[in-house]
């Protein structure tokens, strides 16, 4: 997911300000959440209550938990 997001950003937004990066997952991703956060990528995933996510995704208001 990380490489794909960086590749999209590089080729699709070369002369614009860098877009926010977000990974969407069908289930909880465990320690990968903090790994993605270290690289500036937020993540959200499906949970029993709706949507949960990394600290960055929660800060953006993208979770229901």
N, C-alpha and C positions, 0 to 999 in steps of 0.2 A: 504494500500500500504506500509506503513512504517514497520509494523510488518513482512510482507511477505519479504521485501527486507533484513531486519536484519536476518530473519530466513535463507534465501538462503545464505547470507554471512557466517553465523555461520556454517552451515552444508556443504556447497560446497567448502569453502575456509578456512578450519580450520588451516592449517599450512602454508598458503601463506600470502603475504601481502594483506591487505584488498582491495577489488576492489572498484572503484568509484561506487556510487549508483545513479541511475537515474530512475525516474518515468515518464512514457509516458502516456499522457491522450488525449482523443478525443476532449476535450473542455477546456476552461480556468478554472482554479481551485481556483481562488480568494485567500482568506487568507491562504488556505492550502499550497500555494507555500512558504510563509515565514515560516510556521510551519515545512515543510519538510527541508528547508534550515537550520533551527536551529538544526536539527538532522543530518546534513551533506549529505542530499539527494537533488540532483538537480532535476528539473522537466521541462518537455517540453510539450506543448499542441498545438493542431491545432488552427490556427487563420485564419481570412479572407485573410491575406497576405501570409500565408504559415505556419511557425512554430514560436511560441514565447516561452518564458521560463523564468525561474528564473534567478537571477543574476549569479549563478554558471554555469548554462547551457549556458548562453550568453558568459560567460568567456571562456568556453570550445569550443565556436564557433559552437554550435549545433542548433542555431536558424537562421531564415531568416529575422526576424524583427529587 
